[in-house]
Amino acid sequence: MKKILVTGLCTLHWGRLQYGNIGNYYIIEPLFRLLHKYNPDADIFTTFQMDETFQKRENLMILPMELYYAWRDDDVGQAILDYEQAKLLDRNDGIKELTPWNELVMGMDMVINISGDMWGDNAEHVGKDRFKVDCYKMRAAQLMNKTCILHAVTPGPFDNAWDIDFVKETFEGFSGVYVREKISLGNLKKWGFNTDRVFYAPCPSFVFEPDRCYEGSVKSIVKSIRKQKGLAIGLTFGGFNMPIGPYDMWPREDSQYDSYVQLALHILNHTKASIILFSHTNGFEREPVFQLKNGRDFEILKQFFEIMMKKTINNEIAQRIYLIDRPMLPANMKAFIGDLDLLITGRVHASVAALSQCVPAVFIEYDQRVIRSDKMTGFSAQLGMEKFVSSPDDTESLIASVDMCIKSLGKIKKNIQEVLPTIQNAAEEAFRTMCFA
C-alpha cells in the first residue's frame, strides 16, 4: 500500500491549522480529501497537528510535530544530522540506526511539503531557522530517493537565506513544485532558480466547501442590510495590513487606522452600503474544555469599530457599520462571505472564500517591510482582479478600488463566474498529475 507523508512549514502546534488561521483550514481540508481521491489506496501520514475528529473523518495518521520542527534549540542540529546521514545512505554506507526523521521517510513513497508563503525568508516569523530546518529535512528525503513535492507554495524571497546554493539544490531536488499563482514562476526565474519542474496550480482553497448553517445573529445582519436595499460590504484586516509595524504591535494609536477610517467614511457617506467588520482568524482554549474565541485580528477590528462609532456619533451612518463579535468555524465563515456583495480584505484566503463564490473583492496588501510577498497580486490576477490591489497606507488607491468595484459589480461578478470553473478544475487536476511526478 502506498504511503504519503504531508509535512512542511505549515506544521504548527495543535489546533493552529484547524482553529486558528481560518485561511489555512481552507487549504488543509480539500488537500487531504483530494489526496485520498487520487490515491484511494494510500495511507496518509502528517505532522500537522489536527484533532481526533479531523483525523478520523479525513482518514489520517497524525505524527508527532517534533519529528519535523519543535521550536527547540537542537532543531537545526537534528536536521543537519538527518541530512548527513541521508548522504551516507545515498552512498550505500552501512548505518545501524536511522534518525527518527529518516526512519519515518524511509517508509514513505511520497513526501508532500505544504509551506504556503513561508518557503523562504518569511518562515523566520514562525520560528528561528525554520526554513533552514525545512531545507535539510527535505534534502534528506530527496537523497533517500523519495518522490518529494512542494505544493501550494508562494516561494521566496530568499535575501536572508543562509546558503542560497543549498536552497537551490533542495529546490531542484523536488520532483514537482506547484506554485499557487503565476507571479511566483516569474520570481523564481528572476532569482535564478531552475523552473523545469515548476507548475502552476491554483490553491486547493478554491474548492473548499462552505457550510451555510452559520450563526443566526450574523445572518440577521445580512438580512437587515438586504431589507434596506443596500450593499453588504465585508471588511477584514489585521496587523500585517497596518501602515505601522510590527504586525503584533499592541496597543495601537487611533491615528494608525486613518486610512481605513477615511475608506469607511467614504463608503458610508457616498453609498447606501453597510460595512460588516469581521475577523478571519480565531483563537482557542484547549484546556480544561475546548473553547473557540476571538483571535488577534479581532482586537484590531474592535478598536477600529470603536473609532468609527466616535466618528459617526449621532449620525445615521453609524447604523450601517457592524462588528461580528464572535468567532466562526471556517466552513461557516466561507458561507457568510458568500452572502456578501463585496469583500475588502487584507487576508488573502478571505479573498479566495469570496471569489470562489463569485463575490468581488478588493485586496489590501501586507506591510511589505514585514511580509515580502506578491501573493495578493498573484491570487487576484488569477481571476483578473489585480487592479483592485492597494497598499494599506494608500488611501486614495483603496477608495478608488472600492469605487471602481462597486460601479462594475455586475460585470466583475460575471467575469468571475466565467473564469472560476477553470481555476477550480486546475486546482484539482494538480492532485492527479502529482501522483505521477
C-alpha positions in Angstrom: 0.0 0.0 0.0 1.3 3.5 -0.9 2.3 5.7 1.9 2.3 9.5 1.7 3.7 12.0 4.2 2.3 15.5 4.3 4.6 17.9 6.2 6.3 21.3 5.7 6.3 24.8 7.2 2.6 24.7 7.9 3.4 22.3 10.7 2.2 24.1 13.8 1.1 23.4 17.4 -2.2 21.5 18.0 -5.2 23.4 16.7 -3.5 26.2 14.9 -4.2 25.0 11.4 -7.7 23.8 12.3 -9.0 26.5 14.7 -6.6 29.5 14.4 -5.9 30.9 10.9 -9.1 30.2 9.0 -7.4 30.5 5.6 -5.1 27.6 6.5 -8.0 25.4 7.0 -9.5 26.3 3.6 -6.3 24.7 2.2 -5.9 21.7 4.5 -9.3 20.1 4.3 -9.5 19.9 0.5 -5.8 19.0 0.4 -6.4 15.7 2.3 -9.6 14.9 0.5 -8.1 15.3 -2.9 -5.1 13.3 -1.9 -7.4 10.4 -0.9 -9.5 10.9 -4.1 -6.5 10.4 -6.4 -4.7 7.9 -4.1 -7.6 5.8 -2.9 -5.4 3.0 -1.6 -2.8 5.2 0.1 -2.2 5.6 3.9 -1.6 9.3 4.6 0.5 10.5 7.5 1.1 14.1 8.6 3.0 16.2 11.1 0.0 18.7 11.0 -1.5 18.7 14.5 -5.2 18.2 13.9 -7.8 17.0 16.4 -9.0 13.4 16.7 -12.3 14.2 14.9 -10.5 15.6 11.9 -8.0 12.6 12.0 -10.8 10.1 11.8 -13.0 11.9 9.4 -10.2 12.5 6.9 -8.6 9.1 7.5 -5.1 10.3 8.6 -2.4 9.3 10.9 -1.1 12.2 12.9 2.6 12.1 13.7 4.5 14.0 16.5 5.3 17.5 15.4 8.8 17.1 16.9 9.8 14.8 14.0 9.8 17.9 11.8 10.3 21.0 14.0 9.6 21.7 17.6 10.9 25.2 18.5 13.8 23.6 20.3 17.5 24.7 20.4 18.5 21.4 18.7 16.1 21.6 15.8 18.8 22.8 13.3 21.4 20.3 14.6 18.9 17.4 14.3 18.0 18.4 10.8 21.7 18.6 9.8 22.2 15.1 11.3 19.2 13.8 9.2 20.8 15.3 6.1 24.3 14.0 6.8 23.0 10.5 7.5 20.9 10.6 4.3 24.1 11.4 2.3 25.7 8.2 3.8 22.6 6.2 2.9 22.8 7.6 -0.6 26.4 6.2 -0.8 25.2 2.8 0.5 27.3 3.2 3.6 26.2 0.9 6.4 24.2 2.6 9.1 22.9 0.6 12.1 20.3 3.1 13.4 18.4 5.7 11.4 17.4 9.1 12.9 13.7 9.3 13.7 13.0 11.6 10.6 15.0 9.3 8.3 13.3 6.2 9.6 9.9 7.8 9.0 10.8 9.0 5.5 12.3 5.6 4.6 8.9 4.0 4.9 7.2 6.6 2.6 6.6 6.6 -1.1 6.0 10.3 -1.4 6.7 13.4 0.8 4.5 16.4 0.2 5.7 19.7 1.6 3.0 22.3 2.3 4.6 25.7 3.2 2.4 28.4 1.7 4.3 31.7 1.6 6.8 30.6 4.2 9.2 28.7 1.9 11.8 31.4 2.2 12.6 34.3 4.4 9.1 34.6 5.7 9.5 31.4 7.7 11.5 33.3 10.3 8.3 34.9 11.6 7.1 31.5 12.7 10.3 30.0 14.2 14.0 30.6 14.3 15.9 28.9 11.5 12.7 27.2 10.5 13.4 27.5 6.7 16.9 26.1 7.2 15.4 23.1 9.1 12.9 22.5 6.3 15.6 22.5 3.6 17.8 20.0 5.5 14.7 17.7 6.1 13.6 17.9 2.5 17.1 17.3 1.1 17.4 14.3 3.3 14.2 12.8 1.9 15.4 13.6 -1.6 18.7 11.8 -1.0 16.7 8.7 0.1 15.2 8.8 -3.4 11.7 9.6 -2.3 9.3 11.5 -4.6 9.2 14.9 -3.0 6.6 17.5 -3.9 6.5 21.2 -2.9 2.8 22.1 -3.2 0.5 25.1 -2.7 3.5 27.4 -2.4 4.4 31.0 -2.9 8.2 30.7 -2.5 10.6 33.5 -1.6 12.1 35.9 -1.1 15.5 34.4 -0.3 17.5 37.5 0.6 18.3 36.2 4.0 18.9 32.6 3.1 21.9 31.2 5.0 23.1 29.3 1.9 21.3 30.1 -1.4 23.2 27.4 -3.3 21.9 24.7 -0.9 18.4 26.3 -1.1 18.5 25.9 -4.9 19.9 22.4 -4.6 16.9 21.5 -2.4 14.5 23.2 -4.7 15.8 21.3 -7.7 15.5 18.1 -5.8 11.7 18.3 -5.7 10.0 16.1 -8.3 7.5 18.8 -8.8 6.9 22.3 -7.4 3.3 23.6 -7.7 3.1 27.4 -7.3 -0.3 28.9 -6.4 -0.1 31.8 -8.8 1.9 32.7 -11.9 3.8 35.6 -10.4 5.8 33.1 -8.4 7.0 31.4 -11.6 8.5 34.8 -12.8 10.0 35.5 -9.4 11.8 32.1 -9.4 13.3 32.8 -12.8 14.4 36.2 -11.7 16.1 34.7 -8.6 18.0 32.2 -10.7 16.1 29.0 -9.8 15.7 26.1 -12.2 12.0 26.1 -13.1 11.9 23.0 -15.3 9.7 21.2 -12.9 7.7 24.1 -11.7 4.0 24.0 -12.4 1.1 26.5 -11.9 -1.7 25.0 -9.8 -4.3 27.2 -8.0 -4.6 26.8 -4.3 -6.7 23.9 -3.0 -8.7 26.5 -1.0 -10.6 27.4 -4.2 -12.6 24.1 -3.8 -13.2 24.3 -0.1 -16.9 23.8 0.7 -19.0 26.2 2.8 -21.5 25.3 5.5 -24.5 27.6 5.2 -25.7 26.9 8.7 -23.8 29.8 10.3 -24.6 31.9 13.3 -28.2 33.2 13.3 -27.3 36.7 14.6 -24.8 37.1 11.8 -27.4 36.1 9.2 -29.8 38.6 10.7 -27.2 41.4 9.9 -27.1 40.4 6.3 -30.9 40.1 6.1 -31.3 43.5 7.7 -29.0 45.1 5.1 -30.9 43.4 2.3 -34.2 44.9 3.6 -32.5 48.4 3.4 -31.7 47.6 -0.2 -28.1 48.5 0.3 -24.9 46.5 -0.5 -23.4 44.3 2.2 -19.7 45.0 2.2 -17.4 42.9 4.3 -14.1 44.4 5.7 -11.4 42.4 7.4 -7.7 43.2 8.1 -5.1 42.6 10.7 -1.7 43.5 12.0 0.0 42.6 8.7 -2.1 45.2 6.9 -1.4 48.2 9.2 0.8 51.0 7.9 2.9 50.9 11.0 4.6 47.8 12.3 5.5 45.4 13.8 2.4 43.3 12.9 1.9 42.3 16.6 2.1 45.8 18.0 -0.4 46.4 20.8 -1.8 48.7 21.8 -2.1 50.9 18.8 -2.7 54.6 18.4 -6.1 55.6 16.8 -4.2 57.5 14.2 -2.8 54.3 12.7 -6.3 53.5 11.4 -6.6 56.8 9.5 -6.6 55.2 6.0 -9.3 52.7 7.0 -11.4 55.4 8.7 -11.3 57.5 5.5 -12.2 54.5 3.4 -15.2 53.5 5.6 -16.5 57.1 5.9 -16.2 57.4 2.1 -18.3 54.2 1.6 -20.9 55.2 4.2 -21.2 58.8 3.0 -21.3 58.2 -0.7 -23.3 54.9 -0.9 -26.2 53.2 0.8 -23.9 50.3 1.6 -23.4 48.8 5.0 -20.0 47.6 6.3 -19.6 44.4 8.3 -16.3 44.1 10.2 -15.2 40.5 10.9 -12.0 38.7 11.9 -10.7 36.0 9.6 -8.6 34.5 12.4 -9.6 32.8 15.6 -8.1 31.9 18.9 -9.0 29.0 21.2 -8.5 27.5 24.6 -7.7 23.8 24.7 -8.0 23.1 28.4 -9.9 22.4 30.5 -12.7 22.4 27.9 -12.1 23.3 24.3 -13.5 26.8 23.5 -13.2 28.8 20.3 -12.6 32.5 20.9 -11.7 35.7 19.0 -8.2 35.9 17.7 -5.6 38.7 17.4 -7.2 40.4 14.3 -10.5 40.9 16.3 -8.8 43.3 18.8 -7.7 45.4 15.9 -11.1 45.4 14.2 -12.8 46.1 17.5 -10.6 49.2 18.1 -11.4 50.3 14.5 -15.1 49.8 15.2 -14.9 51.9 18.3 -13.1 54.7 16.4 -15.8 54.6 13.8 -18.5 54.9 16.5 -16.8 58.0 17.8 -16.6 59.5 14.3 -20.2 58.8 13.5 -21.8 59.6 16.9 -25.4 60.9 16.5 -25.2 60.1 12.8 -27.4 57.7 10.9 -24.5 56.2 9.2 -23.4 54.6 12.5 -26.3 52.3 12.0 -24.7 50.9 8.8 -21.5 49.6 10.3 -21.4 46.3 12.2 -18.8 44.3 14.1 -19.2 40.5 14.3 -18.1 39.8 17.9 -17.9 36.0 17.9 -15.7 33.5 16.1 -16.9 31.3 13.3 -15.6 27.9 12.1 -14.0 28.0 8.6 -16.9 26.5 6.7 -19.4 28.8 8.3 -17.1 31.8 7.7 -16.9 30.9 4.0 -20.7 30.7 3.8 -21.0 34.2 5.4 -18.5 35.7 3.0 -20.6 34.1 0.2 -23.6 36.2 1.3 -21.7 39.5 0.9 -21.9 41.7 -2.2 -18.3 42.8 -1.9 -15.3 42.0 0.3 -12.4 44.3 1.2 -9.7 42.1 2.7 -6.2 42.0 4.0 -6.4 38.2 4.3 -5.7 36.5 1.0 -7.7 33.4 1.7 -10.7 35.5 2.7 -10.5 36.7 -0.9 -10.5 33.1 -2.1 -13.6 32.5 0.0 -15.2 35.4 -1.8 -14.0 34.8 -5.3 -14.8 31.1 -5.2 -18.4 32.1 -4.6 -18.3 34.8 -7.2 -18.2 37.7 -4.7 -15.9 40.5 -6.0 -13.0 41.5 -3.8 -10.7 44.5 -3.1 -7.3 43.4 -1.8 -5.2 45.2 0.9 -1.5 44.2 0.7 0.6 43.2 3.6 3.1 45.6 5.1 6.0 44.8 2.7 8.5 45.7 5.4 7.4 42.7 7.4 6.0 40.1 4.9 7.5 40.5 1.5 5.1 38.6 -0.7 3.4 39.0 -4.1 0.6 36.7 -3.2 -2.1 39.3 -3.0 -1.3 40.4 -6.6 -0.8 36.8 -7.7 -4.0 35.5 -6.2 -6.1 38.4 -7.6 -4.6 38.1 -11.1 -5.9 34.5 -11.4 -9.4 36.0 -11.8 -8.4 39.3 -13.5 -8.7 41.3 -10.3 -5.2 42.6 -9.9 -6.2 46.2 -10.5 -8.1 46.0 -7.2 -4.9 45.6 -5.1 -3.8 48.5 -2.9 -1.2 49.3 -0.2 -2.7 49.7 3.3 -1.3 53.3 3.5 -2.5 54.4 0.1 -6.0 55.7 1.0 -6.6 57.2 -2.5 -5.9 53.9 -4.1 -8.1 52.0 -1.6 -11.0 54.3 -2.2 -10.6 54.3 -6.0 -10.5 50.5 -6.0 -13.7 50.2 -3.9 -15.5 52.8 -6.1 -14.4 51.1 -9.3 -15.5 47.7 -7.9 -18.9 49.0 -6.8 -19.5 50.7 -10.1 -18.8 47.5 -12.0 -20.1 44.9 -9.6 -22.3 43.0 -12.0 -19.7 42.9 -14.8 -17.0 41.7 -12.3 -19.2 39.0 -10.9 -19.9 37.8 -14.5 -16.2 37.7 -15.3 -15.5 35.7 -12.1 -18.3 33.2 -13.0 -16.7 32.6 -16.4 -13.2 32.1 -15.1 -13.8 30.3 -11.8 -14.5 26.8 -13.2 -11.2 26.7 -14.9 -9.4 27.8 -11.7 -11.2 25.1 -9.6 -10.6 22.4 -12.2 -6.9 23.3 -12.3 -6.6 23.2 -8.5 -8.0 19.6 -8.5 -6.0 18.5 -11.6 -2.8 19.1 -9.8 -3.5 16.2 -7.4 -4.0 13.8 -10.3 -0.7 14.9 -12.0 1.4 14.9 -8.9 0.7 11.2 -8.4 2.9 10.7 -11.5 5.5 13.4 -10.7 
